[in-house]
């Protein structure tokens, strides 16, 4: 289940990509399939080991084209172990809402991105996320949980302050907001509640089968209750006066 829309965020074979806070690796795997040179970085060592196993399995199965590379590594988003201008593309999906120093993370991403490079940032959307917080303290008051809710304009302003030039936004996962509202209403750790179990089955069916009906439904729901806000930007080239 991808949050970044690669039809709006072009990726070329050979692009060097950083998936920052990669989690289970969903965006890193897609970039690898598209022929990129991928670095998947996360502070969670257990998840990184799983991502590394999947990279190896994908290579063995021939899922990535010739020239594509993939590396999984532990690291700190506030102190990235890469030189300036190391990447053509940076993706950070559903991460910034967890990090107290989000401005520091933005600064590090801009530092390692090449001039002219592209960045995709996704965060929980304000409206659906606010409902979750209202329904359940346990949803966000956990170690490593969400510490802020971004308004779209606020995130775009922070991106501009960091030196990026946003060029597009959209919302994603409209079908998923009701699921999380149900989870919060019945208890975030209560997977046995009938409405939660029934809706989860719907989501699994949708992800596996991708039926036209739910695809159309999600397109209609995304602008209204899409769970994620997605923003795309470039890092401008330095002008002669700035260089």
N, C-alpha and C positions, 0 to 999 in steps of 0.2 A: 504494500500500500504506500504509494509515493505521495508526498505532499508537494514537492517541487514539480512544476509542470515543465518538462523539457522541451515542449513546443514553444514556450515563452522564454526559455533559458537555454539557448543553444550550446551544445557541447560537441567539440570536434575531436576526432580520433587523435590521440597524442597529447591532448590537453593534460596538464598537471593539475590534479584536483585534490583539495583538502576537504574531507568530510569531518568537520570539527564537532566533537561530541557525538560521534557516529552511532552510539547505542548498539542496537542489534545489526546495524550495517545496511539498512534497506537502500539508502541513496548511494552509498559506496558501491554496492553490488550493481546497481543500474549503470553507474558511471563506468565501471569495469566492463560491463557488457557492451558499452558504447565505444570501447577502445581507448579509454583514458588511462593515464598513469596516476593511480589513486593512492592516496595516503588516508587511511581511516584512523582517527585519533580519538581516544576517550580516556578518562581517568579511571574507569572501571576495568580492572585487569581481567576479570572473569569474562566480561562481554568481549573484550579485545581478543582473548584467546578463542572464543567462539567465532568471531568474525574472521580470524586468521584461518580457522578450519574450513569455513565456507569458501574463502578465497581459494584455498588449495583444492577443494572439491570442484569449484567452478573451472579452475584451470585444467584439472584432470578430465572433466567432462567436455572440454572444448567450448565452454560458454563464452569465453572472451576472445576477441580477434587477435591476430598476431600483432605484437608491438604493445599490447596493453599490459600494464603491470599493476600489482596491488600489494600494499603493505599495511599491516595493522599494528598500531603501537600505542602504548600508554603515554599520556602526556597531560600537561597542565594548560588549559586554554588561556591562562593569563601569562604564561611564559613559554610560548611555542618554540620548540627546538629547531627552528629553521631560519636561514638567512632572510634578509629583506628581499621582497619581490621574487619569492620562490614558486608561486602558484599562479596559474592562469584563471583558476576557478576556486572559490571557497563556498562551501555549503554549511550552514549551521541551522539545524532543524529541531525545534522544540527544546532548546537548550537555554537560551538567554533568560527565560523567566525563572530559572533555577539559581542564577549566579548574582551575588550581591554587587560585584563590580562589573556591571554590564558595559560600562564605558571603556573599561580596561580591555575587555574581550574584543569590543569593536576596534579598538586601537591596534591590538595584536593582529586581528584579521586583515586590517588595512595595511599593516606593515608587511605581512608576508604575501600580499596580493600584488601582482605585477601591475604597473600602470596600463590601463586599457583592459584589465581583467574584470571578471564578473563575480558577483556575490549574490547568493540567495539566502534569505533569512526567513524562517517561519517561527511564529509564536502562537499560543492560544489567542483566539479572538476575544475582544473585550466582553461582548454581550453574553455569549454562551459560557465563557469562563466565569463571569460574575454570577450567573445562576448557580453554577457548581459551588462556588464559595459560599453563596447564601444558603444552599441546601445542606452543606456539610463542611464542618471545620476539619474533619479527618481527611478530606480530599486534598487539602493543601498544607495543613499543619503537621507535617511529618518531616523527618530528617531528609534533606535533599529535595524537598517538595518545592512547589511554586511559591515564590516570595513576592511576586508582583504580577499585575495584569496590565498589559500594554494597550493603550488606544492606538489605532493605526497611525494617526498623525504624529503621535509622540514617538513611535519607533522610527518613522521616516525622518523626523527632525533630528533624532540622535544619529541616524546614519549620515545625514548631511553634515552635522557637526564633526563627525569623524573623518570627513573628507570624501564621502561617497556621493554619487549622483544617481538617485533612484530613477528608474525608468518604467516601472510597472508593478501593479499589485493585483491580488485576487484572493478569494477565500476558497477553502478546501474542506472536504469531509463533512458536508452537511448532514449526511445520514448518521454520523457518529455523535453529534451533540445530544440527541434524545437518549442515546445509550448511557452517556455519562450523567445526564440528569437523573435517569432511573437509578444508576449506581449510587449517586449521592443521596437520593431520596430513600432508598432501601438499605443503605449502608455500603460503603465503598469496599468492604471486605466480605460482603454477603452476596456470593455468587449463586445462591440457591433460590433466591426470590424468583418466582415464575416470570414476571415481566422482564427481569434482567436476563434470565436464561433464554427466553423466547427471542428477545431482541438480539442477543449475542449470536444466536443461530442464524438470524437474518443477515447479520454483518458478515459472518463466515461464508454463508452462501453467496453473498454479493461479491466478496473478495475472490472466491474460488471460481465462480461461474461468470461473473461480470454480465449479468443479463441486461438487455436493453432497457427494460422498465426501470430498474434501479439506477442505471446510468443516467437516464433522463431525469429521474426524480432528484438525484444528487445535483445535477446541473441547475435544476430549478431551486433547490434548497440552499446551495452554496452562498449566493448573495445575501440570503436572509439569515440563516443560522449556521453557516459554515464554521466548523470547529477551529480552524486554523486561519490566521492571516499570513499571507505570503508576500514578501517584498523582494524585488530584484533591483540591483544597482550595478554601476560600473565605477571603477577607480579612474578618475580622469588622468590623462597624460599631463605632465608638468608643462606649463607654457614657458616660453623663453625668459619671461620676467621672473618666474618662480624657480626656474631650474638653478 
